[in-house]
Amino acid sequence: MNIGMILDSTFPPDPRVENEAISLVQNGFNVFLFCLKYADEPEYEVLNGIHVKRYPSNQIEYKLSALAYTIPVYSFLMRRKIAHFIASNKITALHVHDIRIAAAVFAANKKHQLPVVLDLHDNMPEVMKLYPHLQKFPGKYIISPRKWKQKEAQFIVKAHKVITVSPHFVKNLEDRFPREAPKFVLVPNTIRASFFENFTIKESLLNKYENNFVLLYLGDTHLRRGLQTAISAVNLLKESLPEIKLVIVGKNTTDVVLKRQVADLKLENFVDFEGWQEVSLFQSYITASDVCISPLHRNLQHDVAYANKIFQYMSLGKPLLVSNATAQKELVERTNSGLVHLEQNVDDFSEKVKELYNNPSLRSTLGTHGEVFIKNEFSWEHVAKALINIYKNIPI
């Protein structure tokens, strides 16, 4: 079987796409990955057994993607590329990553009528409501999350199977589409065993933070990720915990707000903005930390999806401090791997930090619980079986 994965961004570095593709290759499937290129990346290469086919794109196409379901120019341009990809690689099944490019895939597939697996990484119509440019003119009037939600519904009905990333996301879809419930398959975001089995520690990072009590955040730093709460908490804690350090590994265009907050509170010695770092350094940052955080704001997206960072933290035995966004709250409580604070509540966040700071034994116990859970139940090698079963039983 020749599986055609469709991704409307560059590759690498998308860990979910890579995990899925590698697992399929390891189970005997041929995987061809359609993705985009904006620079001088090779048009074709084989990475970990994945046949990566890159199609040229540009910033105009990228900007048009936000208008995919308002003015369908983007879908028209992508359809032609995908049609070429399907024909030239003799694709026998299609796997679409998220809905932005889904209309183009279904249009290109009209001639072939191949089975389509729709992989919903995010609740995209809800995520769009959080984008700053959709809160003001002109985005507020020309990009409609409601239309995206309507399109998502159409794609779910058309798809052979629909993959989602958490039990809460599955339940959300079952409530919305009870007739389609047999299609829904849970394939959570998590990490490959190699993340916690094969890595090298950068000693200079450990030395850098050896005298600090480190709160670590990895990943996208958009304001909805809750780092303003963590920064305000550090301001409350700096007198009683003078060794506290918030280390932020990641970035977003909204970082200007976070950096202004740090400057206004004179916290430059207590908050490190590390920017994006190589994934190979994540284990070193986690090892150097004392508590790992995910202070998400609650919304319909965050309540149903897990952030991959949670599993990276857990796999290396670190205690978690997470907000009460439903999915991560229930995971942490079920595995007894950390503490939960009320979202956007600086006082509660601060109290939980103090509780963890004052109780090294609790930190160790919580960290061990999370590590055991990942290694025994929730590494990618465990959860990928559902994905493999889809393609073992797909009609072609």
Buried (B, 14 or more C-beta within 10 A) or exposed (E): BBBBBBBBBBBEEBBBBBBBBBBBBEBEBBBBBBBBBBEEBEEEEEEEEBBBBBBEBEEEBBEBBBBBBBEBBBBBBBBEBBBBBBEEBEBBBBBBBBBBBBBBBBBBBEEEEBBBBBBBBBBBBBBBBBBEEBEEEEBEEEBBBEBBBEBBBEBBEBBBBBBBBBBBBBEBBBEEBEEBEEBBBBBBBBBBBEBBEEBEEBEEBEEBBEEBBBBBBBBBBBBBBBBBBBBBBBBBBBEEBEEBBBBBBBBBEBBEBBBEBBEEBEBEEBBBBBEEBEBEBBBBBBBBBBBBBBBBBBBBBBBBBBBBBBBBBBBBBBBBBBBBBBBBBBBBBEBEBBBBBBBBBBEBBBBBBBEBBEEEEBBEEBBBBBBBBBBEEBBBBBBBEBBBEBBEEBEE
